[in-house]
Amino acid sequence: PTVLELAGDSVTNPDLRSFYFQSPCVEDAESWTKALLSDRHQSLKDETDAYRQVCESFPLQLANCSQMIDEAEHKAEEMEREAYAVRSASEEGRRKVVSAVREMLERKCWETEQSKRKG
């Protein structure tokens, strides 16, 4: 039988423990070694492709976020203008009501004083 040791590099990852595999012959051990290296290589390629896709899509995501922020700011500005218009209309309405009430009270008082003088 052949024993295959899978261990971490003393520089890259010295804390990784060793794993041992036993195979009936050298050829099987070599097949295991090739399979492990191939799987590792494929995993690294897949991770690299995934990172590349993230990096390629980042500008688009950033542009979308920027557009959403711009739209939210524009909407907030519109709402602020609308609130100002409502407050202005409300104040104008209040002024008209105060003016009308004042005018009516003055007219009533004037009419009452005139009727007292006549009578």
CORQUIVEN-V778428 format. One record per run of one state. SS is the DSSP state (@ for helix, = for strand, . for the rest). FROM is the first residue (numbers start at 1). TO is the last residue. If there is no record, write none. Layout:
((SS & FROM & TO) (SS & FROM & TO))
This chain:
((. & 1 & 1) (= & 2 & 6) (. & 7 & 18) (= & 19 & 23) (. & 24 & 25) (@ & 26 & 118) (. & 119 & 119))
